[in-house]
Amino acid sequence: MTPSRWQREYRPGVLPGLLPTVRLPGMSAPANTSTAPLSLPALQAWHACLAQAFGSVDDGTFLQHLATALNALTPIESMMISLERKGLPPQLLHERGIVGAYRDEIINRYFSRGYLLDPFCLAVENGLAEGFYHLSEIAPDDFFSSEYYKTYYLKTGGAEDSYYIVDLDPQSKISLCMFQGLSGERFASEPLALLRAVEPLVRELIRRFGGSGLQPLLRQASQDALPAPAPANFNQQIEAAFMSFGQPLLTVREREIAHLILRGHSVKSTAKVLEISPETVRMHRKNLYTKLTINSQAELFALFIDWLTQPAPTSQSPL
């Protein structure tokens, strides 16, 4: 049987039609003419913390000092710094500011399965260029109404995030994620302008750390309680889960549409990715909801996450 367009292009973390929505190597950064004045005390604090980061670039305390420096530049509620390796789950290297009540949801659940629908992880897997990005630059058009956003952002006290992405080598990147929302405040234009302005400096510091201080930290992380990388065959297991979700109830097209909906694509965006009409998308969505005996995206999300956590996906119904 001739494979569908989805089957030819699909692999875990990569969606057809996603690439044009992100900045890839060779594309210029968006113009930003915002001014972001910094007071003298804030400038002094930034330079003092930055000096400590420079002095520790070869050891495991560097990420802590870098996070402190960025927080001195502009207040940031929480941060996560992770190693992103192609074909493997992200590995947490450092975190700060995460409220205890949300730790399990943010750390353990995100790094065990939640990242699979994360727009930044999907964009990185697709070849996202290193740089500074706000969530709105990366996410699909209906992401802020998706169950993923409600579960991994709003329910954990977050409203939005911004990222530094730094290339270490063709297969590895370090991501520095900055969350905002616990205070009810989003990133204003001036703090974002400051964070974007220092991106070249942050990028160079992280790259130097990747060449000298990263390996000792990875060895330490393997002995601590930080989430460890999954086995080498993890992605093969995930691919099987993606492609067998809903079998034998759902058709290939219905599974394609379910995955796009879960990642935050609207009916219009889903139709564009799959090169079909919005009416056809709505018809398939109605059919897959009926077959799975669900009535909402929330139920679809819960069913899909449960399916991903099964130790050995089979051809049986996920119900």
Backbone bond lengths (Angstrom), bond angles and torsions (degrees), N, CA, C in turn:
res aa  C-N    CA-C-N  psi(-1)  N-CA   C-N-CA  omega(-1)  CA-C   N-CA-C  phi
1 M - - - 1.457 - - 1.526 108.88 -
2 T 1.314 117.71 134.51 1.449 122.11 -178.82 1.522 109.64 -69.34
3 P 1.356 118.60 129.04 1.462 119.64 -178.26 1.516 111.26 -68.30
4 S 1.336 115.86 148.70 1.454 121.11 178.07 1.517 109.80 -72.44
5 R 1.328 115.82 168.12 1.461 120.12 177.18 1.522 110.60 -59.17
6 W 1.345 115.84 -40.61 1.467 119.52 177.89 1.519 111.17 -59.96
7 Q 1.331 117.51 -47.01 1.462 121.00 -177.38 1.518 111.59 -63.52
8 R 1.344 117.12 -35.55 1.460 119.37 179.21 1.524 111.96 -68.39
9 E 1.351 116.85 -33.82 1.457 119.90 -173.18 1.517 113.32 -102.02
10 Y 1.314 117.29 -15.44 1.455 120.72 -171.06 1.520 112.68 -77.23
11 R 1.302 116.07 137.41 1.462 123.76 164.05 1.513 106.88 -153.40
12 P 1.342 119.51 158.99 1.457 120.85 -173.59 1.515 111.27 -55.70
13 G 1.333 116.23 134.05 1.447 120.65 177.69 1.502 114.12 79.51
14 V 1.330 119.36 1.83 1.456 121.25 -177.07 1.512 108.84 -129.77
15 L 1.313 116.13 125.97 1.446 120.92 179.35 1.513 110.37 -115.95
16 P 1.325 118.53 135.72 1.449 119.16 172.82 1.514 109.65 -60.44
17 G 1.317 115.72 138.59 1.448 119.84 178.50 1.513 113.40 89.87
18 L 1.366 118.56 -2.28 1.452 119.98 -177.99 1.517 111.87 -82.46
19 L 1.329 117.60 -35.27 1.444 120.88 -172.33 1.525 114.87 -53.25
20 P 1.330 120.19 -43.38 1.455 118.54 -178.58 1.517 114.45 -63.40
21 T 1.347 118.48 -14.61 1.456 120.01 -176.77 1.513 112.22 -88.50
22 V 1.354 119.03 -3.37 1.445 120.61 -178.09 1.513 109.79 -123.96
23 R 1.352 115.45 160.59 1.457 119.97 178.61 1.525 108.24 -85.03
24 L 1.298 116.72 121.51 1.451 122.99 -178.03 1.520 110.14 -105.01
25 P 1.354 117.80 168.56 1.462 119.60 -179.21 1.525 111.47 -51.71
26 G 1.327 114.73 133.28 1.446 119.53 178.67 1.514 113.90 97.33
27 M 1.343 117.08 -15.30 1.461 120.83 178.47 1.526 108.71 -89.49
28 S 1.316 117.45 140.01 1.452 121.22 -177.36 1.519 110.88 -77.68
29 A 1.331 116.06 154.99 1.453 121.32 177.00 1.520 109.65 -72.63
30 P 1.336 117.08 152.99 1.463 119.33 178.47 1.517 111.19 -62.65
31 A 1.305 115.71 140.90 1.453 120.09 179.81 1.522 109.99 -65.47
32 N 1.337 116.34 141.50 1.452 120.70 179.30 1.510 108.50 -141.02
33 T 1.303 116.46 112.19 1.457 120.83 -177.53 1.516 111.92 -104.19
34 S 1.354 117.48 11.03 1.460 120.82 -178.32 1.522 110.50 -66.75
35 T 1.313 116.75 145.51 1.449 121.45 173.12 1.516 108.33 -100.45
36 A 1.318 116.88 143.07 1.458 120.84 -177.72 1.519 108.75 -135.63
37 P 1.328 119.03 81.87 1.465 121.71 -178.05 1.517 111.12 -63.15
38 L 1.334 116.65 143.56 1.456 122.82 -179.74 1.519 107.48 -123.19
39 S 1.336 117.45 128.97 1.463 120.81 179.85 1.526 110.07 -68.96
40 L 1.327 116.07 159.60 1.463 120.26 179.99 1.526 111.80 -60.79
41 P 1.347 120.47 -45.39 1.480 119.18 176.83 1.525 112.65 -60.01
42 A 1.335 117.49 -40.03 1.465 120.33 178.89 1.518 110.59 -66.28
43 L 1.331 116.50 -38.98 1.463 120.40 178.37 1.528 110.70 -64.58
44 Q 1.334 116.56 -41.38 1.460 120.38 178.38 1.536 111.01 -64.50
45 A 1.343 116.96 -41.98 1.463 120.47 178.75 1.526 110.99 -64.55
46 W 1.320 117.26 -42.56 1.459 121.74 178.21 1.526 110.73 -59.68
47 H 1.335 117.06 -46.29 1.467 120.15 -179.08 1.531 111.33 -67.11
48 A 1.333 118.06 -39.01 1.468 120.74 179.39 1.523 110.91 -63.54
49 C 1.328 116.40 -45.75 1.467 120.34 179.39 1.528 110.78 -68.97
50 L 1.313 116.17 -35.68 1.462 120.18 178.85 1.522 110.57 -64.41
51 A 1.330 116.89 -38.29 1.465 120.62 178.04 1.526 110.71 -60.88
52 Q 1.328 116.21 -39.43 1.468 119.47 177.68 1.527 111.09 -66.13
53 A 1.327 116.70 -37.67 1.459 120.06 177.41 1.525 110.65 -64.25
54 F 1.334 117.25 -43.76 1.468 121.13 177.11 1.531 110.46 -58.76
55 G 1.337 115.60 -42.08 1.461 119.56 -176.18 1.517 114.05 -72.37
56 S 1.325 117.99 -15.46 1.462 120.58 -176.80 1.525 112.90 -115.03
57 V 1.331 117.46 16.38 1.460 120.61 -172.98 1.526 112.88 -63.43
58 D 1.334 116.94 -18.28 1.466 120.13 -178.95 1.518 113.57 -98.35
59 D 1.328 118.44 5.10 1.468 118.47 -179.06 1.520 111.66 -134.03
60 G 1.319 115.86 177.77 1.451 121.91 -171.46 1.509 115.34 -73.10
61 T 1.354 118.25 -8.86 1.463 119.90 179.25 1.524 112.37 -87.37
62 F 1.327 117.07 -3.09 1.470 120.27 -175.44 1.526 112.51 -58.26
63 L 1.330 117.77 -47.35 1.459 120.16 -175.94 1.518 111.68 -62.48
64 Q 1.319 116.89 -36.39 1.457 120.69 176.63 1.524 110.17 -62.47
65 H 1.336 117.20 -44.97 1.462 120.77 -179.59 1.529 111.46 -68.63
66 L 1.316 117.31 -36.51 1.463 119.96 178.01 1.528 110.60 -65.02
67 A 1.330 116.78 -44.13 1.468 120.53 178.43 1.525 110.80 -61.94
68 T 1.324 117.04 -40.06 1.464 120.89 178.07 1.524 110.76 -64.34
69 A 1.324 116.89 -39.53 1.465 121.16 179.60 1.526 110.78 -64.39
70 L 1.320 117.30 -44.78 1.458 120.28 179.93 1.527 111.06 -64.08
71 N 1.322 116.52 -36.08 1.453 120.33 178.26 1.522 111.29 -69.64
72 A 1.337 116.65 -28.16 1.470 120.27 174.79 1.521 110.85 -73.15
73 L 1.327 116.65 -32.91 1.461 121.02 178.64 1.520 110.95 -66.24
74 T 1.335 116.30 -45.78 1.465 122.31 175.95 1.527 107.80 -156.85
75 P 1.316 118.91 136.36 1.478 120.49 -175.89 1.533 112.09 -58.04
76 I 1.334 115.27 129.42 1.467 122.31 179.20 1.524 107.15 -127.64
77 E 1.318 117.31 127.40 1.458 120.42 -172.58 1.520 113.07 -67.98
78 S 1.322 117.71 -45.40 1.465 120.01 179.17 1.521 109.94 -153.62
79 M 1.325 115.53 156.62 1.465 121.65 -177.92 1.520 110.42 -140.67
80 M 1.313 115.73 149.46 1.465 122.87 169.76 1.525 107.14 -134.81
81 I 1.323 116.10 131.67 1.463 121.76 177.33 1.524 107.33 -116.51
82 S 1.326 116.51 125.53 1.465 121.18 -171.61 1.519 111.53 -132.74
83 L 1.324 114.51 153.04 1.460 121.68 171.11 1.517 108.26 -93.97
84 E 1.325 116.49 124.57 1.465 122.45 -179.23 1.525 108.25 -110.57
85 R 1.344 116.59 114.96 1.468 121.16 179.72 1.517 109.37 -118.37
86 K 1.302 116.03 132.33 1.459 120.95 -174.95 1.522 110.29 -57.24
87 G 1.336 115.64 129.48 1.456 120.81 178.26 1.514 114.43 84.04
88 L 1.350 117.88 0.29 1.466 120.98 -179.48 1.528 109.44 -128.49
89 P 1.321 117.55 156.54 1.463 119.69 175.07 1.528 110.29 -64.38
90 P 1.333 118.85 154.89 1.467 120.37 174.36 1.516 110.40 -65.10
91 Q 1.336 116.27 149.74 1.467 121.24 178.79 1.521 108.95 -118.66
92 L 1.326 116.66 122.63 1.453 121.87 -179.52 1.526 110.55 -68.31
93 L 1.349 115.87 130.93 1.456 121.66 177.96 1.521 112.44 -108.53
94 H 1.329 116.55 -34.99 1.468 120.58 -178.13 1.522 109.33 -159.02
95 E 1.320 116.30 145.05 1.471 120.50 174.32 1.518 109.06 -145.26
96 R 1.335 114.75 152.71 1.453 120.14 176.31 1.524 108.67 -151.45
97 G 1.328 115.71 147.56 1.449 121.43 173.59 1.516 115.91 81.19
98 I 1.323 118.80 5.17 1.462 120.60 -179.72 1.527 109.31 -81.58
99 V 1.304 115.82 121.23 1.469 121.44 -177.01 1.527 110.05 -66.32
100 G 1.319 116.07 138.87 1.465 121.32 -175.59 1.516 114.47 -53.75
101 A 1.331 116.72 -37.62 1.465 119.92 -177.76 1.522 112.37 -64.44
102 Y 1.337 116.71 -20.81 1.457 120.56 -176.77 1.530 113.30 -107.88
103 R 1.323 116.61 1.20 1.469 118.94 -173.18 1.526 112.59 -59.71
104 D 1.329 116.59 -45.89 1.462 119.04 -177.03 1.525 111.09 -61.50
105 E 1.338 116.08 -45.08 1.465 120.10 -178.34 1.521 111.10 -65.70
106 I 1.336 116.71 -44.19 1.463 120.54 -174.25 1.530 111.52 -77.19
107 I 1.325 116.15 -47.57 1.469 119.02 -173.59 1.523 111.76 -84.29
108 N 1.329 116.18 -64.49 1.463 119.15 -172.18 1.528 113.09 -68.62
109 R 1.332 117.12 -48.82 1.458 118.84 -177.04 1.518 112.25 -71.42
110 Y 1.334 116.31 -38.53 1.464 118.15 179.45 1.525 110.91 -63.24
111 F 1.331 117.10 -48.87 1.462 120.32 -174.87 1.526 112.69 -75.79
112 S 1.335 117.81 -15.30 1.459 118.71 177.56 1.521 112.29 -89.93
113 R 1.353 117.81 -31.59 1.453 118.97 -178.11 1.527 114.42 -154.65
114 G 1.354 116.77 -28.50 1.454 119.80 -173.46 1.515 114.00 -62.09
115 Y 1.333 117.10 -30.87 1.464 120.71 -177.54 1.524 112.51 -62.63
116 L 1.330 117.78 -20.22 1.466 120.98 -175.42 1.523 112.78 -63.86
117 L 1.334 117.59 -23.16 1.454 121.60 177.67 1.527 111.61 -110.30
118 D 1.320 117.70 8.08 1.459 121.71 -177.38 1.528 110.72 -74.72
119 P 1.344 118.48 128.22 1.469 119.48 -176.08 1.518 114.04 -62.98
120 F 1.343 117.63 -33.02 1.458 119.10 178.09 1.522 111.35 -69.01
121 C 1.336 117.36 -43.25 1.462 120.04 178.39 1.525 111.23 -62.26
122 L 1.330 116.40 -40.44 1.458 120.29 178.32 1.521 110.62 -64.73
123 A 1.338 116.45 -41.18 1.457 120.04 -179.88 1.526 111.47 -67.73
124 V 1.334 117.22 -39.55 1.468 120.70 177.64 1.525 110.17 -62.68
125 E 1.334 116.48 -43.43 1.458 120.41 178.63 1.524 111.02 -61.94
126 N 1.330 116.76 -28.39 1.454 122.08 179.93 1.524 113.21 -83.91
127 G 1.334 118.07 -2.74 1.451 119.95 178.73 1.513 114.68 101.62
128 L 1.326 117.85 28.84 1.454 121.70 178.64 1.528 110.44 -55.85
129 A 1.332 116.25 129.77 1.466 120.55 179.92 1.520 110.53 -68.50
130 E 1.327 116.48 149.29 1.450 119.00 175.81 1.528 109.25 -63.03
131 G 1.315 115.74 149.77 1.459 120.52 -177.53 1.509 110.86 156.30
132 F 1.325 116.16 -163.62 1.456 123.30 178.69 1.517 108.64 -114.51
133 Y 1.339 116.79 131.26 1.459 121.37 -176.16 1.518 110.86 -137.23
134 H 1.328 115.61 141.85 1.452 122.02 168.83 1.521 108.06 -95.89
135 L 1.335 116.86 151.79 1.461 121.93 -177.05 1.529 111.98 -52.27
136 S 1.327 116.98 -38.88 1.463 120.26 -176.73 1.526 112.93 -65.49
137 E 1.347 117.51 -19.72 1.458 121.12 178.71 1.530 112.30 -80.22
138 I 1.325 116.31 -15.99 1.454 121.29 -170.93 1.520 112.71 -113.15
139 A 1.325 117.11 -38.22 1.464 121.56 -168.61 1.526 112.22 -68.94
140 P 1.354 117.37 149.59 1.468 121.52 172.50 1.523 111.08 -59.90
141 D 1.323 116.22 166.92 1.459 120.93 -169.94 1.522 114.44 -64.43
142 D 1.315 118.64 -27.69 1.466 121.18 -177.50 1.524 111.65 -111.28
143 F 1.326 116.99 19.17 1.464 121.15 -173.71 1.523 112.36 -60.87
144 F 1.345 117.14 -39.36 1.458 120.07 -174.91 1.526 112.96 -73.12
145 S 1.324 116.82 -3.81 1.460 121.52 172.62 1.525 111.60 -108.78
146 S 1.327 116.84 1.02 1.468 120.76 -174.32 1.524 111.58 -79.10
147 E 1.333 115.40 158.43 1.462 120.37 176.03 1.521 111.09 -66.81
148 Y 1.325 117.46 -30.57 1.470 119.99 177.15 1.526 109.55 -60.71
149 Y 1.336 117.03 -47.31 1.462 120.58 179.87 1.522 111.05 -61.98
150 K 1.322 116.72 -41.99 1.460 120.42 -179.85 1.531 111.42 -65.21
151 T 1.345 116.26 -36.82 1.467 120.67 -175.88 1.522 112.39 -80.67
152 Y 1.332 117.04 -48.79 1.465 120.38 -172.53 1.526 113.72 -96.56
153 Y 1.324 118.08 -3.17 1.458 121.41 174.46 1.530 110.68 -118.29
154 L 1.324 117.01 -71.93 1.462 120.58 -171.92 1.525 112.96 -62.03
155 K 1.339 117.76 -42.62 1.463 120.32 -178.08 1.520 112.92 -72.46
156 T 1.327 117.31 -12.76 1.470 120.69 178.84 1.522 111.39 -111.07
157 G 1.322 116.11 18.00 1.454 120.04 174.14 1.508 115.39 85.36
158 G 1.318 118.42 5.87 1.461 121.04 -178.98 1.507 112.21 -104.95
159 A 1.315 115.87 151.35 1.462 120.73 176.61 1.517 111.05 -117.93
160 E 1.327 116.62 -31.17 1.461 120.80 -177.54 1.524 108.78 -163.24
161 D 1.312 115.58 168.15 1.449 119.81 174.07 1.520 110.47 -149.17
162 S 1.321 113.98 164.00 1.461 122.19 174.96 1.515 107.91 -131.59
163 Y 1.318 116.17 155.11 1.458 121.08 -172.57 1.523 111.52 -133.14
164 Y 1.346 115.09 141.55 1.455 121.61 157.80 1.528 106.62 -99.05
165 I 1.311 117.22 132.34 1.464 122.87 174.24 1.523 107.56 -117.57
166 V 1.335 116.93 124.85 1.463 121.71 -176.48 1.522 109.62 -127.25
167 D 1.318 117.11 126.18 1.458 122.00 177.95 1.522 110.36 -77.99
168 L 1.340 116.14 130.20 1.460 121.37 171.23 1.522 110.89 -98.21
169 D 1.329 116.05 -42.56 1.456 123.81 176.48 1.528 106.21 -158.79
170 P 1.335 118.87 177.73 1.476 118.88 -176.86 1.520 115.18 -58.78
171 Q 1.331 118.12 -19.90 1.465 120.98 -177.30 1.523 113.97 -109.25
172 S 1.323 118.18 -5.32 1.464 120.22 -171.53 1.525 111.36 -136.20
173 K 1.322 115.12 141.60 1.458 122.84 175.28 1.517 108.74 -138.50
174 I 1.324 115.65 158.26 1.456 120.77 167.98 1.516 107.75 -113.24
175 S 1.328 116.02 131.50 1.456 121.00 176.94 1.524 109.08 -112.00
176 L 1.317 115.48 137.20 1.461 121.84 176.40 1.521 106.60 -118.41
177 C 1.317 115.52 108.39 1.465 122.21 -174.74 1.523 109.67 -101.24
178 M 1.327 116.39 129.83 1.462 122.76 179.68 1.525 109.10 -117.19
179 F 1.347 116.38 115.82 1.464 122.80 -176.84 1.528 111.11 -96.14
180 Q 1.312 115.27 146.81 1.445 121.47 174.78 1.530 108.39 -138.70
181 G 1.339 117.77 145.23 1.457 119.17 175.90 1.510 115.35 147.82
182 L 1.345 118.78 -25.53 1.455 119.93 -178.39 1.523 111.93 -59.97
183 S 1.321 117.01 -34.30 1.463 121.69 -179.57 1.518 112.29 -82.65
184 G 1.323 116.27 -5.66 1.460 120.20 -175.17 1.508 112.20 87.40
185 E 1.345 116.61 -1.49 1.453 121.25 -178.42 1.530 110.30 -102.11
186 R 1.326 116.25 141.61 1.464 121.88 172.83 1.529 108.87 -96.97
187 F 1.336 115.87 170.66 1.454 119.80 174.63 1.531 109.21 -65.56
188 A 1.325 116.70 123.70 1.455 120.49 174.61 1.530 109.18 -80.72
189 S 1.316 116.39 168.91 1.469 120.19 -175.90 1.528 112.41 -65.30
190 E 1.345 117.98 -36.20 1.460 119.78 -177.87 1.533 112.41 -68.33
191 P 1.349 119.71 -48.49 1.473 118.47 175.01 1.525 113.09 -58.33
192 L 1.324 117.16 -39.19 1.459 119.41 177.80 1.524 111.09 -63.63
193 A 1.326 116.32 -38.74 1.463 119.85 178.07 1.527 111.16 -64.38
194 L 1.332 117.15 -39.34 1.466 120.71 176.99 1.525 111.29 -63.32
195 L 1.322 116.13 -47.65 1.464 120.31 -179.31 1.525 111.22 -62.79
196 R 1.318 116.42 -38.26 1.470 119.57 178.33 1.529 110.75 -69.31
197 A 1.337 116.77 -35.79 1.462 120.72 -176.98 1.530 112.28 -66.46
198 V 1.345 117.34 -33.89 1.468 119.72 -177.39 1.531 111.82 -91.46
199 E 1.326 118.09 5.93 1.470 121.08 -177.68 1.528 113.33 -54.88
200 P 1.347 121.06 -43.27 1.476 118.55 179.37 1.525 113.09 -59.87
201 L 1.330 117.12 -38.50 1.458 121.00 179.04 1.529 110.77 -68.56
202 V 1.328 116.88 -46.64 1.464 120.78 178.26 1.522 110.48 -59.91
203 R 1.315 116.61 -42.95 1.466 121.05 -179.30 1.525 111.36 -60.66
204 E 1.332 116.82 -45.00 1.464 119.53 -178.24 1.524 111.53 -67.83
205 L 1.324 117.21 -39.07 1.466 120.09 178.47 1.529 110.92 -63.61
206 I 1.324 116.87 -45.76 1.460 120.18 -179.44 1.518 110.83 -65.34
207 R 1.315 117.75 -37.72 1.457 120.41 179.25 1.529 110.61 -64.25
208 R 1.318 116.98 -41.03 1.467 119.82 177.71 1.534 110.92 -65.48
209 F 1.318 115.62 -40.60 1.465 119.73 176.63 1.531 110.03 -60.95
210 G 1.314 117.66 -40.23 1.456 121.22 179.66 1.506 113.15 -61.84
211 G 1.326 116.79 -26.22 1.459 119.97 -179.57 1.507 114.53 -88.21
212 S 1.342 117.86 -10.17 1.463 118.71 -175.94 1.525 113.77 -139.94
213 G 1.308 118.40 -46.08 1.456 120.23 -173.09 1.515 115.49 -94.06
214 L 1.334 117.88 -9.94 1.464 120.27 -174.09 1.525 112.60 -70.63
215 Q 1.330 118.41 -45.02 1.463 120.57 -174.64 1.526 113.49 -60.54
216 P 1.337 119.00 -44.29 1.478 117.77 175.22 1.523 112.49 -59.84
217 L 1.336 117.20 -36.31 1.455 120.06 179.19 1.521 111.32 -67.37
218 L 1.331 117.33 -39.21 1.464 120.65 178.13 1.520 110.90 -63.94
219 R 1.330 116.27 -38.37 1.472 119.33 177.73 1.519 110.38 -65.41
220 Q 1.337 116.37 -39.36 1.464 119.73 178.80 1.515 110.55 -68.14
221 A 1.341 116.59 -40.44 1.465 120.48 -178.74 1.518 111.65 -61.34
222 S 1.330 116.80 -33.47 1.462 120.06 -179.05 1.524 111.61 -67.80
223 Q 1.353 116.45 -18.58 1.463 120.54 -179.66 1.524 112.04 -98.45
224 D 1.341 116.42 -14.17 1.464 121.25 -177.43 1.518 110.57 -96.74
225 A 1.320 115.50 -168.47 1.469 120.71 -176.50 1.516 112.80 -92.41
226 L 1.339 117.71 7.72 1.458 118.91 178.91 1.519 109.70 -67.05
227 P 1.339 118.15 145.75 1.464 120.29 179.07 1.520 111.28 -56.41
228 A 1.316 117.51 129.98 1.456 122.08 -178.42 1.511 110.47 -90.81
229 P 1.345 116.58 156.97 1.460 117.84 178.18 1.518 111.36 -63.91
230 A 1.312 116.60 149.50 1.458 121.50 -178.96 1.525 110.39 -75.77
231 P 1.335 117.71 166.78 1.451 120.53 177.64 1.521 112.19 -58.31
232 A 1.329 116.16 160.89 1.465 121.13 -175.22 1.517 112.51 -62.41
233 N 1.336 117.44 -26.14 1.461 119.44 -177.86 1.523 112.18 -91.24
234 F 1.345 116.59 12.12 1.459 120.50 -176.40 1.522 111.72 -58.45
235 N 1.323 116.49 -46.60 1.462 118.79 -176.81 1.521 112.34 -64.86
236 Q 1.334 117.70 -32.90 1.457 119.65 175.81 1.532 110.20 -64.22
237 Q 1.331 116.53 -38.97 1.455 120.19 178.11 1.528 110.72 -65.58
238 I 1.346 116.03 -41.67 1.453 120.28 179.64 1.518 110.91 -65.43
239 E 1.331 117.17 -41.24 1.462 119.45 178.68 1.525 110.63 -60.53
240 A 1.331 116.00 -40.32 1.464 119.06 178.24 1.524 110.79 -63.25
241 A 1.339 116.06 -38.18 1.460 119.31 179.12 1.522 111.15 -66.28
242 F 1.329 116.98 -43.70 1.458 120.24 178.85 1.519 111.27 -59.68
243 M 1.318 115.96 -47.96 1.458 119.73 -172.12 1.519 112.81 -80.27
244 S 1.325 117.65 -14.62 1.460 119.16 179.47 1.523 112.47 -108.58
245 F 1.341 117.92 -1.35 1.456 120.40 179.22 1.531 110.33 -57.76
246 G 1.328 115.41 124.49 1.451 120.44 177.55 1.511 115.48 87.32
247 Q 1.341 117.14 -5.73 1.468 117.91 178.57 1.526 109.52 -69.78
248 P 1.314 117.72 145.83 1.471 127.83 -2.49 1.520 113.85 -91.47
249 L 1.349 115.90 16.95 1.456 119.21 -174.67 1.526 113.33 -75.74
250 L 1.343 116.65 -42.08 1.459 121.24 -173.17 1.519 112.01 -95.34
251 T 1.324 114.86 145.71 1.460 120.13 172.21 1.526 109.18 -78.38
252 V 1.329 118.06 168.19 1.465 121.84 177.02 1.523 110.11 -57.80
253 R 1.321 118.03 -44.89 1.458 121.47 -179.38 1.524 111.77 -62.31
254 E 1.320 117.26 -39.65 1.461 120.15 179.09 1.521 111.13 -66.32
255 R 1.343 117.88 -36.42 1.464 120.26 176.70 1.526 110.74 -67.82
256 E 1.328 116.75 -38.79 1.462 120.25 176.91 1.520 110.52 -57.69
257 I 1.320 115.68 -46.75 1.462 121.18 -177.64 1.520 110.77 -67.85
258 A 1.324 117.75 -39.56 1.466 121.01 177.66 1.525 110.67 -59.21
259 H 1.338 117.65 -44.69 1.460 121.25 -178.77 1.518 111.50 -64.36
260 L 1.319 117.32 -41.83 1.463 120.60 179.72 1.524 111.59 -66.70
261 I 1.309 117.79 -40.63 1.464 121.78 177.02 1.528 109.93 -60.90
262 L 1.325 116.44 -45.60 1.456 120.92 -178.71 1.528 112.03 -61.84
263 R 1.329 117.06 -31.26 1.464 120.75 -178.45 1.523 113.16 -83.96
264 G 1.326 116.75 -3.14 1.454 119.02 173.90 1.509 115.24 103.22
265 H 1.324 117.63 17.91 1.467 120.67 176.71 1.527 110.27 -86.23
266 S 1.320 116.39 137.83 1.453 121.60 174.65 1.523 109.42 -75.15
267 V 1.334 116.05 173.81 1.458 120.23 175.70 1.527 110.03 -58.62
268 K 1.327 116.47 -43.80 1.474 120.77 -179.21 1.517 111.57 -63.13
269 S 1.350 116.75 -44.78 1.463 120.75 179.92 1.525 111.26 -66.69
270 T 1.334 117.30 -41.00 1.462 121.40 177.09 1.519 111.04 -59.98
271 A 1.328 115.72 -43.58 1.462 119.91 178.60 1.522 111.35 -61.69
272 K 1.331 116.64 -38.82 1.464 120.48 -179.83 1.523 111.33 -67.04
273 V 1.349 116.74 -43.85 1.468 120.84 -179.58 1.531 110.81 -61.69
274 L 1.333 116.70 -43.95 1.468 121.55 -175.11 1.529 112.95 -90.93
275 E 1.332 115.71 -2.83 1.467 121.02 178.35 1.532 111.75 58.24
276 I 1.336 114.56 48.66 1.455 121.90 175.59 1.524 107.46 -133.78
277 S 1.307 118.17 174.62 1.458 121.41 -177.81 1.526 111.09 -83.36
278 P 1.343 118.67 153.55 1.465 121.22 175.31 1.526 112.37 -57.49
279 E 1.325 117.04 -36.04 1.458 119.89 178.67 1.527 111.20 -62.54
280 T 1.333 116.49 -38.54 1.465 120.44 177.97 1.527 110.88 -66.24
281 V 1.346 116.25 -38.92 1.469 120.25 176.98 1.522 109.97 -60.83
282 R 1.324 116.69 -46.50 1.465 119.95 -179.71 1.529 111.88 -61.69
283 M 1.311 116.44 -38.33 1.460 120.40 178.96 1.527 110.62 -64.11
284 H 1.340 116.44 -46.88 1.471 119.93 179.40 1.529 111.16 -64.72
285 R 1.327 116.81 -38.38 1.467 120.11 179.01 1.527 110.35 -62.31
286 K 1.322 116.54 -45.04 1.466 120.73 177.87 1.522 110.52 -60.18
287 N 1.329 116.98 -42.62 1.466 120.70 -178.77 1.522 111.80 -65.58
288 L 1.341 117.14 -43.22 1.467 118.55 -177.59 1.530 110.97 -69.68
289 Y 1.337 117.97 -35.18 1.456 119.83 175.22 1.529 110.56 -62.23
290 T 1.325 115.86 -42.07 1.464 120.00 -179.97 1.520 111.04 -64.18
291 K 1.332 116.72 -44.98 1.468 120.83 -178.54 1.524 112.27 -64.36
292 L 1.341 116.84 -35.28 1.460 120.42 -178.65 1.528 111.86 -89.98
293 T 1.337 116.48 1.81 1.470 123.68 -178.45 1.525 111.34 52.52
294 I 1.333 115.75 49.20 1.456 122.32 175.85 1.524 108.30 -126.31
295 N 1.331 115.55 166.73 1.459 119.99 -176.48 1.518 113.97 -129.10
296 S 1.328 117.76 0.82 1.460 118.67 -174.47 1.522 111.10 -153.49
297 Q 1.341 114.68 164.92 1.460 120.26 174.89 1.527 111.07 -65.62
298 A 1.335 116.88 -31.77 1.464 120.20 178.33 1.526 110.81 -60.74
299 E 1.324 117.26 -42.92 1.463 120.83 178.59 1.530 110.88 -68.88
300 L 1.318 116.92 -37.14 1.464 120.36 177.24 1.520 110.55 -63.59
301 F 1.322 116.34 -42.60 1.461 121.74 179.51 1.526 110.87 -61.58
302 A 1.335 116.53 -47.70 1.466 120.58 -179.98 1.526 111.17 -61.65
303 L 1.318 116.57 -41.12 1.459 121.34 179.66 1.518 111.40 -64.69
304 F 1.332 115.75 -41.78 1.459 120.58 -178.46 1.528 111.93 -68.20
305 I 1.333 117.26 -43.41 1.463 120.71 178.77 1.525 110.30 -63.06
306 D 1.324 117.71 -41.27 1.465 120.60 176.30 1.522 110.63 -61.15
307 W 1.315 116.23 -39.74 1.455 120.62 -179.69 1.523 111.42 -64.04
308 L 1.325 116.25 -39.49 1.461 120.21 -179.74 1.516 112.62 -65.24
309 T 1.314 117.18 -28.05 1.466 120.21 -177.11 1.514 113.32 -87.37
310 Q 1.321 118.15 -2.80 1.456 120.10 176.65 1.530 109.16 -67.96
311 P 1.335 118.22 135.31 1.480 121.08 -174.79 1.515 113.77 -63.95
312 A 1.318 118.94 -30.89 1.464 120.18 -176.75 1.521 109.20 -145.84
313 P 1.366 117.46 93.33 1.455 119.71 179.96 1.516 112.40 -56.04
314 T 1.324 115.29 137.93 1.454 120.27 178.72 1.507 109.00 -126.47
315 S 1.299 117.30 -174.83 1.448 121.27 -179.98 1.512 112.28 -87.30
316 Q 1.353 116.29 8.81 1.453 118.81 -179.18 1.526 110.43 -78.54
317 S 1.299 116.48 160.90 1.466 122.02 177.26 1.516 109.98 -62.15
318 P 1.364 117.53 143.64 1.466 119.62 177.91 1.509 112.14 -75.09
319 L 1.323 118.13 -6.03 1.466 119.65 -178.23 1.514 110.86 -77.18
